[in-house]
Amino acid sequence: MIGQTLKHYKIEELLGMGGMGVVYKAYDTRLHRPVALKLLKPELVSDPGRKSRFLVEAQSAAAVTHPAIAQVYDIDEAGGSMFIAMEFVEGRTVGQLIAEGELDLLGSVEVALQIAEGLARAHEAKIIHRDIKSDNIMVTRDGHAKLLDFGLAKLLGPDFSETDVAFEAGRTLTREQFHTMAGTVMGTANYMSPEQARGRPLDRRSDIFSLGIVLYEMVTGELPFKRETPLDTMHAIVFEEAKPVTTLRRNIPPQVQLIISRCLRKRPDDRYPDARNLAEDLRRLKQNIETGTSLSLPVGARIKSWLDEVKTWIPLGTTGLVIAVAVLVAAVAMLFTEVQWGSLVGWAFLAFLGIRFIRNRKRRMISKFTKRVASIPEVKAVVVREDLVTIVLGEAPAKTYIHITGLVDSLNSKLLVGKHVTAEIKDDLTDQELQKLIRRPGVVYVRDDITLIPTAPGKSDEKRPPFS
């Protein structure tokens, strides 16, 4: 395409490729200015109804003007391809700046402030971005932040409404279709809001959650909910709390943690009501950093921040903290009261039995968990090694993955002591890899139709009995 002309846009160089299509730098021969020309994938606009909806969406995005939003100039068709002409922003993405270590605290807050102000303007026009991430924010050489692809992210989804995605994933999609959908709608799962991960309706507070993740990443260099797989990441977004930024980077003003924490609340009602309020707090934070002012937090906020940090030191989080406090109280009581130590022998014995019961309880719970997983028709084998459960799946609908994730979450929510159980789903094993796996220690279940191939020549095949 380089050197070709679409309408009055002369294509000069390739800028990148993404979920929507290919992006080129082009020259507008009419207005004599560089533009970013995005050629959309044909399948995204092949359906007339979908194409019409996209045009309405893009027209709305083009109507939003703000220094922190890359402007949409034109939408047109040529040579059988639909393209979008957008403002060409020369600079580097926030993702690149993070990777190169070129963002300090003040720079991170400044970028977040500019984007929050742009979001406020767009939200007032009833436009939601839906795909805020570090690679969608450009920073120019003079320090201006620009949010790309505003209002266009809805095009990335399959031809479902946002409320249908989770329902269809849990009801009819095959494993391959689910992974395909995960590569489009869920391709940026690290920056999703809980309501996005659950397929629920979105409003402006979803963008605030995603911007909170970007601010967290800029400040710490890490993503708060990133896990090994998209499903694990979405589970963390919905159910797990992010580590306080003060535990990952020292000497961070407590106001930074308060702002990020409010952005990352699971319930939309607990977040900032709109981007304008977020921008006000970021502006005050920026002034404090620039002037060296350190504002003390209220007592309640200081205690909550300290407890959040302590919970990251102690195993089991909140449960571990409660146990530690109970032990401390018991120790202080024994020091300052007259106790007949002989009378404690019986209590110590009962405590020993109780601890043994609790430890064995985890084993029993894992056993029940594996039996429930083994009852799923698509499960080929289950292997348990300490706190890791490996589940081998054949071709399975997406609801199977969701069901297993729910069983793991239910199991871990009932544990009082010990590490949480981690489930590892393997759905791409070859027959040879499966044979190797089920010969190892820890196999607790193998499906009846799985035959163990003998390793010694001349030995007849025999069916591997199921494990209970």
Phi, psi and omega in degrees: 000338182297130182095343179278167181234129173249115186055242179251027179247118178266119184282129186250318182202157178278130178260327181170174178229143182213192183294334182271336182155212184248141181245128179240153166272130182226170179240125178279107185285346178276311184261359175054061178208151177285148178221160170262119184255116183255112177270120185280148175297136183303323183292341182285335184232019182288326180281127183302319180295318180292320178300318180296317179297321180295319180299319178297317180298315182293323178297321178295318179296323181293336181282347181272120178241127178197145181302336183265008180237124177294126188283140171270122183268318192202151172226126185205177178232145177198136178060030180079006180242140173264139181222159176239128174262121184235165175303130177275118182253116180267121181166207179231151179285160176298325177301319178293318180296321178295314181297327182268001177066034185254012178248116173269182184298314181297318179296322179296315180294321180297316178297313180299321180297313181298317180292321178298321178293322176294320178299318181301317180295317181291319180296326176296333177270009178064036176247127178252138182286309177078349183217048178286126179203168185295331179278355176257010177239119177260144175240121182285172182297331179267012171090011179271131180267139180230129177267124185266164173056038183290128177077359183259351186294337180299334179297334184292335185288159172292178186279055174241158166284161184297332179279345181274339189301307182294322181296313181293323179298324182275352188246313192231341187290140174281171180301316182295318179296322180295317179295325176296315178296323178296333179278349179249285180299320186258018182295337178243051184300332181299338185247010182289154169273161178304321181289329174294314182297332182261005176070028182263165180300147183250150168223191187298336181289341173293318176297325180295319177299314181296321177294326175299322177295317179297317178297318176302315181294321180294321184284321187253340186081006181231154174269134189290333187238011184294128178230186187292324182233159176304321180296317178296320180297315180294325176297318179295320180298321184281322192244338188254152177266145178285147175297139176301140181298335181291341177275342181261335180216119183285163177063025174275131177303139182299335179297330179297314179297320180297317180295312181296317180300319180291325177294326188263021175293142183292319180275126180306326181295339181271353180273182172300136181295332177202169183291338179295318178294320177298317180298323179297316178293322178293324179294318177295320179297318179299316179297320179296319179293317182294323182268353181077015180282134177243107181274130178283144180276158172300158183303314181300318180292323179294318179296316180297318179297320180293318179296320178299322180288318180298322182297336177280343178276327189263133176302151177075006175061235183298319179299315179298323179295318179297317179296317180297318179295319180297317178296318180297316179297317179297320180295317179295320179297321180290329180288325187252014176230155178277116184239132173277104188298329179298327181288349181274351182299315180298318179295322179297321179295316178297322178296320178300315178297321180295317179297319179296320179297317182294319180295317179289336179299321179297319178297318180295321180293321177295321178298315178296321180298315181294325177295321178293318179296319182295339179283350178283123187303327185281351182282125180269321183202156177226130179235131181243124175226105183056246184260009179251124176249118178262125183243121179263121181249148166269203177294126187217148174290161182300331182297336178294317178297317180295320179298314180296317177301320178295321178295320178296315180296320178297318179298311184293329180292339181264354180284135178263322180225164177089167180290153175291152178278135177250131178257129178247116182262124177246112182242012183230024181286139171283167178300322180294319179293322178295317178300319180294321183293316186283356174270350182276160176297152175100358179289124181246349179202137170223132183296149186303326185275001178273120182260130178277116181280124182295144180275331180277135180295144177086354181271129184291151178293146175222147183284134178285123180292147177291148178261148179252000000 
